């Protein structure tokens, strides 16, 4: 009888010692090894006195208080004023309502990162068949690789063991990581290997199948994802197909491919394409990078931008004559004003000298009047001579005196130098390109025609544009009423760019491969880009709340650091070509360049014809008037 009583007493003492031991470890050791939590939600089923003691122990020596909330009788949410990463749950599985609390926490995704859990059980527990210590109460809880759950249990050799537990997926077996151990002699000891983040420690997914979605707008692209054939079609998918597979190899995961024909847009509050697969949770990762838009931010997670490429309007800057009158651009306004002032000064000087010369040779008046080669001292004759000299025309008249000849020499020398400078500037301007088209609005109001690469996202973003300038570009330049929208292949568009006066919207990294194929070296110098889509570089997207997100980020970062992503980008994308042969690119003079001169010639001919008719009519009227007077 005494023996039986002694055994019972020892069992009671053992249980009591275990209770005290676990509480002390939680307070003094385990929590201290974590980043100092600000908020602790506890389900401990302890007495009020014990709760106060725990709270005092946690706040002892802390400059900032720790918020502690007990949920022994009801489910409570973490405080909203505390950031999630500073919240820790403290759970005793021996509490009567703990199953309800665990289920509610599961529904609220509190077992996911960045929340942390410390779980223990003071009572005898029911073990699962496939583990040695994890209780059945946790078997239906989604504790995935991004979770940080510590389970405390008694070691077979005595003391306590602290294990981080998780599953790769719901139907997989438990995976454990030894966090630390405790015994009476050495107290609590945390292992060094758990100092790394959980994502780095759990990179091995042990052959778990991950579903990945790619966008293929051309059905034949599925046969040419890696062979380089038609690499200008579905390029963004082909450039990332090898690296996303390398990512899954890095995680030791199997893969299942799903293909969509669009990146996904919202229609009637539902998402189609690759975005739809991500929203419905049918795939973990989108293998084709997509634009970072405000609509998608709330439904998917973006992890990296592997391929820095953008879609822009690319065009050759038009010749300067298409935007300006070259015959006025040769000199600045101040130079033009100076030239006019100089010619006016020479006009007055020549007029004064002509008047003085006629007065000086007054005794030869009759002979000078009969000589048609002498310049008359009147405004119209002097003005006609100056105008002819300015236009590089000779003069049938002159002044006979030395002073008059000197003034005429200065006049002709001056206009000759001006003409030489003017002609040289005209030649240079004929070979120049305009730099006035810098914005979408400038492009809209220019005489340049438009075209757009025929892709799913171009058709969507152009047709749904609401900003005034972008909408006007689509309505007036790309899809005007009664005209088929100007969407075309990238090859056709690049050829039209080469012909000039054509702006083509394309993915620049792909389009420049065709520029290198069809353009001469000198023709590459005038290429200009203008952004149309109000988006940044495309990003890889993953399912919202996926437990593998941090692993994906680590994997894509390492692929980038090792140069694998850069290699693929260089294979399939081209940078903007450098200008290396501008001197060889001689531009022929066209009718547009000569338009102002032809306009002057046309109006001059018209005015001359009108003046001729007026003179003819005036002469006829004069003859008739004389005849009438004679009669």
C-alpha positions in Angstrom: 0.0 0.0 0.0 2.8 2.4 0.9 4.6 1.5 -2.3 1.4 2.4 -4.4 1.0 5.7 -2.5 4.6 6.6 -3.1 4.3 6.0 -6.8 1.2 8.2 -7.0 2.9 11.0 -5.1 5.9 10.8 -7.4 3.7 11.0 -10.5 1.9 14.1 -9.1 5.2 15.7 -8.2 6.5 15.0 -11.7 3.5 16.6 -13.4 3.7 19.6 -11.1 7.4 19.9 -11.7 6.8 19.7 -15.5 4.2 22.5 -15.3 6.5 24.8 -13.4 9.5 23.9 -15.6 7.7 24.7 -18.9 6.4 28.0 -17.6 9.9 29.1 -16.4 11.4 28.1 -19.8 8.8 30.1 -21.7 9.4 33.2 -19.6 13.1 33.1 -19.0 14.6 31.4 -22.0 12.5 30.8 -25.2 11.0 34.2 -25.5 14.3 35.8 -24.8 15.9 34.0 -27.8 13.3 35.6 -30.1 13.1 39.2 -31.2 11.5 40.9 -28.2 7.8 40.6 -28.8 5.5 43.6 -28.0 2.3 41.6 -27.9 1.7 38.1 -26.4 -1.6 36.3 -26.8 -1.8 33.4 -24.3 -4.0 30.4 -23.7 -2.5 28.9 -20.5 -5.4 28.0 -18.2 -3.3 29.3 -15.3 -4.5 30.9 -12.1 -4.7 34.7 -11.8 -1.7 34.8 -9.5 0.3 32.8 -12.1 -0.7 35.1 -14.9 0.4 38.1 -12.9 3.7 36.4 -12.2 4.3 35.6 -15.9 3.5 39.2 -16.9 5.9 40.6 -14.3 8.6 38.2 -15.4 8.2 39.3 -19.1 8.3 43.0 -18.3 11.2 42.7 -15.8 14.1 44.9 -16.9 12.3 46.1 -20.2 12.3 49.7 -21.1 9.1 49.3 -23.1 6.2 47.2 -21.7 5.0 44.0 -23.3 1.3 43.8 -24.0 -0.1 40.5 -22.8 -3.7 39.2 -23.5 -5.2 36.0 -22.1 -7.8 34.2 -24.2 -8.6 31.3 -21.9 -12.4 31.6 -22.4 -12.8 33.3 -25.8 -11.1 33.9 -29.1 -9.4 37.3 -29.3 -7.7 39.0 -32.2 -4.2 40.5 -32.0 -4.2 44.2 -31.2 -4.3 46.4 -34.3 -1.7 48.9 -33.0 1.0 46.2 -32.9 2.8 45.1 -36.0 2.2 41.5 -36.9 5.9 40.5 -36.7 5.9 41.5 -33.0 3.0 39.2 -32.0 3.6 35.8 -30.4 0.9 33.2 -29.4 1.5 31.2 -26.3 -0.7 28.0 -26.2 -1.1 25.2 -23.7 -2.8 22.3 -25.5 -4.2 21.0 -22.2 -6.7 23.9 -22.0 -10.3 22.7 -22.5 -11.1 25.2 -25.3 -7.9 25.1 -27.1 -9.3 23.2 -30.2 -11.7 26.1 -30.8 -9.0 28.6 -30.5 -6.7 26.8 -32.9 -9.5 26.4 -35.5 -10.3 30.1 -35.3 -6.6 31.0 -35.6 -6.4 28.7 -38.6 -9.3 30.5 -40.3 -7.7 33.9 -39.6 -4.4 32.7 -41.1 -2.6 33.4 -37.8 -0.4 30.3 -38.3 1.2 32.0 -41.2 4.2 34.4 -41.3 4.9 36.7 -39.6 3.1 35.5 -36.5 5.0 33.2 -34.1 3.7 30.4 -31.9 5.0 28.6 -28.8 2.9 25.5 -28.0 3.3 23.0 -25.2 1.1 20.4 -23.4 1.3 19.6 -19.7 -1.0 16.6 -20.0 -0.5 13.2 -21.5 -0.8 13.7 -25.3 -2.0 11.5 -28.1 0.8 11.0 -30.7 0.3 10.8 -34.4 1.5 7.6 -36.1 4.0 9.3 -38.3 5.8 11.3 -35.7 7.1 10.8 -32.2 5.8 13.8 -30.4 3.5 16.1 -32.4 0.0 15.9 -30.9 -3.1 15.1 -33.0 -4.6 18.5 -32.1 -2.3 20.1 -34.6 -2.9 17.6 -37.4 -5.5 19.7 -39.2 -3.8 23.0 -38.7 -2.1 24.6 -41.8 1.4 25.0 -40.5 3.3 25.5 -43.7 7.0 26.4 -44.5 6.5 30.1 -43.8 5.2 29.3 -40.3 7.2 29.7 -37.2 5.7 27.3 -34.6 7.7 26.0 -31.7 6.4 22.9 -30.0 7.8 21.9 -26.6 7.9 18.3 -25.4 9.7 16.1 -23.0 12.8 14.4 -24.4 13.2 10.7 -24.1 16.5 11.2 -22.1 15.0 13.8 -19.8 14.7 17.5 -20.0 12.8 19.4 -22.8 13.2 19.7 -26.5 12.0 22.6 -28.6 11.1 21.8 -32.2 10.0 24.1 -35.1 7.3 22.1 -36.9 5.8 22.5 -40.4 4.4 20.7 -43.4 5.3 21.4 -47.0 1.6 20.9 -47.8 -1.5 19.8 -46.0 -1.2 16.2 -47.0 2.5 15.9 -46.4 4.3 14.5 -43.3 5.5 16.8 -40.6 9.0 18.3 -40.9 10.8 19.2 -37.7 13.8 21.4 -36.9 15.4 21.3 -33.4 15.2 24.8 -32.1 16.8 24.2 -28.7 17.1 21.9 -25.7 16.8 22.2 -21.9 18.2 20.2 -19.0 18.7 21.1 -15.4 22.5 21.3 -15.7 23.0 23.4 -18.8 19.7 25.3 -18.7 18.2 26.3 -22.1 20.5 26.2 -25.2 19.4 27.5 -28.6 20.9 25.8 -31.7 23.0 28.1 -34.0 21.5 26.7 -37.2 18.0 28.2 -36.4 19.5 31.7 -36.5 18.9 31.8 -40.2 15.4 32.7 -41.5 12.9 29.9 -41.9 12.8 30.4 -45.7 16.5 29.7 -46.0 16.4 26.7 -43.8 13.4 25.2 -45.6 14.4 25.7 -49.2 14.3 21.9 -49.9 10.7 21.1 -50.8 11.5 17.4 -51.2 9.8 16.9 -54.6 6.6 18.8 -53.9 4.7 19.6 -57.0 4.3 23.3 -57.7 1.9 24.6 -60.4 3.2 27.4 -62.6 1.3 29.3 -65.3 2.8 30.7 -68.5 1.1 33.1 -71.0 1.4 32.0 -74.6 -0.5 34.3 -77.1 0.6 32.0 -80.0 -0.4 28.4 -79.8 2.8 27.3 -81.6 5.0 28.9 -78.9 4.6 25.8 -76.7 6.9 24.0 -79.2 9.6 26.6 -79.2 10.0 27.6 -75.5 13.8 26.9 -75.5 15.0 26.4 -79.1 15.2 30.0 -80.1 12.7 29.7 -83.0 10.4 32.7 -83.4 11.9 34.2 -80.3 10.1 37.5 -81.1 6.8 35.9 -80.3 5.9 35.5 -76.6 9.4 36.7 -75.8 8.6 37.6 -72.2 7.6 34.0 -71.5 10.4 32.4 -73.4 13.1 34.5 -71.6 11.7 33.5 -68.2 10.8 29.9 -68.9 14.4 28.6 -68.2 14.9 30.7 -65.1 11.6 29.8 -63.5 12.4 26.1 -64.0 15.8 26.8 -62.5 14.0 28.3 -59.6 12.0 25.1 -59.0 15.2 23.0 -59.4 16.7 25.3 -56.7 13.8 24.4 -54.4 13.9 20.7 -55.3 10.3 20.8 -56.5 8.5 19.1 -59.2 6.4 21.2 -61.6 3.1 21.2 -63.4 2.7 23.7 -66.3 -0.5 25.5 -67.0 -0.8 27.8 -70.1 -3.1 30.8 -70.5 -3.6 33.0 -73.6 -3.6 36.3 -71.6 -2.1 37.8 -68.5 -5.6 38.4 -67.1 -7.9 41.3 -66.8 -11.1 41.9 -64.8 -14.4 41.4 -66.5 -17.7 41.4 -64.5 -15.7 41.3 -61.2 -13.9 38.1 -62.3 -10.3 37.7 -63.5 -9.4 35.7 -66.5 -6.0 34.4 -67.8 -3.0 33.9 -65.6 -4.2 36.4 -63.0 -7.4 34.4 -62.7 -5.4 31.2 -62.0 -3.5 33.0 -59.2 -6.6 34.6 -57.7 -8.4 31.2 -57.5 -5.3 29.5 -56.0 -4.9 27.1 -58.9 -1.2 27.9 -59.4 1.5 29.1 -57.0 3.5 31.3 -59.4 3.0 33.1 -62.7 5.9 32.3 -64.9 5.3 35.2 -67.4 6.1 38.5 -65.8 3.2 41.0 -65.9 2.7 44.7 -65.4 2.6 46.1 -61.8 -0.9 47.7 -61.8 -3.0 49.0 -58.9 -5.8 46.6 -59.7 -3.6 43.6 -59.3 -1.7 44.7 -56.2 -4.5 43.7 -53.9 -5.0 40.2 -55.4 -1.5 38.9 -56.2 2.0 39.3 -54.7 4.9 40.6 -56.8 8.3 39.2 -56.0 10.9 40.4 -58.5 11.4 42.1 -61.9 13.5 39.7 -63.9 13.4 41.3 -67.3 13.8 45.1 -67.6 11.9 45.8 -70.7 9.2 48.3 -71.6 6.9 49.0 -74.5 7.3 52.4 -76.1 6.6 54.3 -79.2 9.7 54.2 -81.3 10.2 56.4 -84.3 12.8 58.2 -86.4 12.9 61.9 -85.6 11.5 63.6 -88.7 13.7 66.0 -90.7 13.9 69.5 -89.4 12.0 70.7 -92.4 8.9 68.8 -91.4 8.5 70.9 -88.3 10.2 74.2 -89.2 11.0 76.5 -92.1 14.7 75.8 -92.7 15.1 79.2 -94.6 14.4 81.0 -91.3 16.5 78.7 -89.0 19.9 79.5 -90.5 20.3 82.5 -88.3 19.0 83.5 -84.9 16.6 86.3 -84.6 19.2 88.7 -83.4 21.3 87.9 -86.5 18.4 88.5 -88.8 17.7 91.8 -87.2 21.3 92.8 -87.6 21.3 91.8 -91.3 18.2 93.8 -92.0 19.7 96.8 -90.2 22.9 96.5 -92.1 21.1 96.3 -95.5 19.0 99.3 -94.6 22.1 101.2 -93.6 23.7 100.3 -96.9 20.6 101.3 -98.8 20.7 104.8 -97.2 24.4 105.1 -97.8 24.0 104.2 -101.4 21.0 106.5 -101.9 22.9 109.5 -100.3 26.0 108.8 -102.4 23.9 108.6 -105.5 22.2 111.9 -104.8 25.5 113.5 -104.0 27.1 112.1 -107.2 24.2 113.4 -109.4 24.6 116.9 -107.9 28.4 116.8 -108.3 28.1 116.0 -112.0 25.2 118.4 -112.7 27.0 119.8 -115.7 26.8 116.4 -117.3 23.1 115.9 -116.6 22.0 115.3 -120.2 24.8 112.8 -120.9 24.1 110.9 -117.6 20.4 110.8 -118.3 21.0 109.2 -121.7 23.4 106.6 -120.2 21.3 103.6 -119.0 24.3 102.2 -117.0 24.2 105.0 -114.4 22.2 104.5 -111.2 19.4 107.0 -110.8 19.2 108.8 -107.5 15.8 107.7 -106.5 14.4 105.3 -103.9 13.0 102.7 -106.2 16.1 102.3 -108.3 18.4 102.1 -105.3 16.0 99.7 -103.5 15.9 97.5 -106.6 19.7 97.4 -106.8 20.1 96.5 -103.0 17.4 93.8 -103.3 19.1 92.3 -106.3 22.4 92.3 -104.6 20.9 90.6 -101.6 19.6 87.9 -103.8 23.0 87.5 -105.5 21.9 89.1 -108.7 24.1 91.4 -110.8 23.2 95.0 -111.5 23.1 96.7 -114.9 23.6 100.1 -113.3 26.4 101.6 -111.2 27.7 104.8 -109.8 30.6 106.3 -111.8 32.4 108.0 -108.9 35.0 106.4 -106.7 32.9 106.9 -103.6 29.9 105.3 -105.2 31.9 102.4 -106.5 33.3 101.8 -103.0 29.9 101.8 -101.4 28.7 99.3 -104.0 31.8 97.1 -103.5 31.0 97.0 -99.7 27.4 96.2 -100.5 28.2 93.2 -102.7 31.0 91.9 -100.5 28.7 92.1 -97.5 25.8 90.2 -99.1 28.2 87.7 -100.6 29.5 86.7 -97.1 26.0 86.6 -95.8 24.9 84.4 -98.6 27.9 82.0 -98.0 27.1 81.6 -94.4 23.4 81.3 -95.1 23.9 78.6 -97.7 26.3 76.6 -95.4 23.7 76.6 -92.6 21.0 75.5 -95.0 23.1 72.5 -96.0 23.7 71.5 -92.4 20.1 71.9 -91.5 19.0 69.8 -94.4 20.9 66.9 -92.7 19.5 67.6 -89.3 16.6 65.9 -87.4 14.0 67.7 -85.4 14.2 67.4 -81.6 10.8 69.0 -80.9 8.9 65.7 -80.4 9.5 64.9 -76.8 6.1 64.1 -75.3 3.0 62.1 -76.2 1.2 65.4 -76.9 4.0 66.5 -79.3 3.6 63.1 -81.0 -0.1 63.4 -81.2 0.0 66.8 -82.9 2.8 65.8 -85.4 2.3 64.6 -88.9 3.7 61.2 -88.0 1.5 58.1 -88.5 1.0 55.5 -85.8 1.0 51.7 -85.5 0.9 49.3 -82.5 2.3 45.8 -82.1 -0.6 43.4 -82.1 -0.5 41.9 -78.6 -3.1 41.1 -76.0 -1.9 43.8 -73.5 -1.5 46.5 -76.2 -5.1 46.0 -77.4 -6.4 46.1 -73.8 -4.5 49.1 -72.5 -4.9 51.2 -75.7 -8.7 50.6 -75.9 -9.2 51.3 -72.2 -7.1 54.4 -71.9 -8.9 57.3 -70.2 -6.2 60.0 -69.9 -7.0 62.7 -72.5 -3.9 62.6 -74.6 -3.7 58.8 -74.6 -7.3 58.4 -75.5 -6.9 61.0 -78.3 -4.0 59.0 -79.7 -6.1 55.8 -79.8 -9.2 57.5 -81.2 -7.5 59.7 -83.9 -4.3 57.9 -84.8 -4.7 54.2 -84.1 -8.4 53.4 -84.4 -10.1 56.4 -86.0 -13.8 55.9 -86.9 -14.4 53.9 -90.0 -10.8 52.6 -90.1 -9.4 49.2 -89.1 -7.3 49.6 -85.9 -3.7 49.9 -86.8 -2.4 46.8 -85.0 0.3 44.9 -86.9 3.2 42.5 -86.6 6.5 43.8 -85.1 8.4 43.1 -88.3 5.9 45.2 -90.4 6.0 48.0 -87.9 9.8 48.2 -87.8 10.0 48.3 -91.6 7.6 51.3 -91.5 9.8 53.0 -88.9 12.6 52.8 -91.4 10.6 54.4 -94.1 10.1 57.4 -91.8 7.3 59.5 -90.4 5.9 56.5 -88.5 5.8 55.8 -84.8 5.4 52.1 -83.8 4.5 51.0 -80.2 6.5 47.8 -79.4 8.4 46.0 -76.7 11.7 47.7 -77.2 14.0 44.8 -76.3 12.4 42.7 -79.0 11.9 45.4 -81.6 15.5 46.5 -81.6 16.5 43.0 -82.8 14.5 43.8 -86.0 16.0 47.3 -86.1 19.5 45.7 -86.2 18.3 43.4 -88.9 16.7 46.0 -91.3 18.3 49.3 -90.5 21.6 50.7 -91.9 24.1 52.0 -89.3 23.4 55.6 -90.1 19.6 55.1 -89.9 19.9 54.0 -86.2 21.0 57.5 -85.1 17.6 59.2 -85.2 15.6 56.7 -83.2 13.5 58.2 -80.4 11.4 56.6 -77.7 8.3 57.9 -75.9 6.5 56.0 -73.1 2.8 55.4 -73.5 1.8 52.7 -71.0 1.7 54.1 -67.5 3.3 51.0 -66.0 6.8 50.0 -64.8 8.8 47.0 -65.8 6.9 43.6 -65.7 7.2 41.6 -62.4 6.8 38.0 -61.5 3.6 37.4 -59.5 2.7 34.7 -57.1 -0.5 33.6 -55.4 -1.6 35.8 -52.5 -0.6 34.2 -49.1 1.5 31.5 -50.7 3.7 29.8 -48.1 6.5 29.7 -50.6 6.8 33.4 -51.3 10.0 34.1 -49.4 11.6 31.0 -51.0 10.6 32.3 -54.4 12.2 35.6 -53.6 15.4 34.0 -52.4 15.5 31.8 -55.4 15.0 34.6 -58.0 17.5 36.7 -56.2 20.2 34.0 -56.4 19.4 33.3 -60.0 19.9 37.0 -60.7 23.1 37.2 -58.6 24.6 34.2 -60.5 23.9 35.9 -63.9 21.5 33.3 -65.1 18.7 35.8 -65.6 21.0 38.3 -67.2 22.2 35.6 -69.7 18.6 34.9 -70.8 17.8 38.6 -71.1 20.9 39.1 -73.3 20.0 36.2 -75.5 16.5 37.3 -76.4 16.6 41.1 -75.9 18.5 43.9 -77.4 19.4 47.3 -76.1 18.8 50.5 -78.0 21.4 50.5 -80.9 24.3 52.9 -80.7 24.7 55.6 -83.3 28.0 54.8 -85.1 27.5 55.8 -88.7 25.8 59.2 -88.7 28.4 60.6 -91.2 27.4 58.0 -93.8 23.8 58.7 -93.5 23.3 61.4 -96.3 19.8 62.6 -96.5 18.5 63.6 -100.0 16.7 66.8 -100.4 12.9 66.3 -100.8 10.1 68.5 -101.9 9.3 69.2 -98.2 12.7 70.8 -97.7 12.1 73.0 -100.8 8.5 73.8 -99.9 9.2 77.4 -98.5 11.3 78.3 -101.5 8.8 76.9 -104.0 6.1 78.8 -102.1 8.1 82.1 -102.5 8.6 81.3 -106.2 4.9 80.5 -106.7 3.7 83.6 -105.0 6.4 85.7 -106.7 5.3 84.4 -110.1 1.7 85.1 -109.2 2.4 88.6 -108.1 4.6 89.3 -111.2 1.8 88.0 -113.4 -0.7 90.3 -111.6 1.6 93.3 -111.9 2.2 92.5 -115.6 -1.5 92.4 -116.3 -2.0 95.6 -114.4 0.8 97.3 -116.3 -0.7 96.0 -119.6 -4.1 97.3 -118.7 -2.7 100.6 -117.5 -0.7 101.0 -120.7 -3.7 100.2 -122.8 -5.9 102.6 -120.8 -3.2 105.3 -121.3 -3.1 104.8 -125.1 -6.9 105.0 -125.2 -6.9 108.1 -123.0 -4.5 109.8 -125.4 -6.5 108.9 -128.4 -9.7 110.3 -126.8 -7.9 113.5 -126.0 -6.7 113.9 -129.5 -10.2 113.4 -130.9 
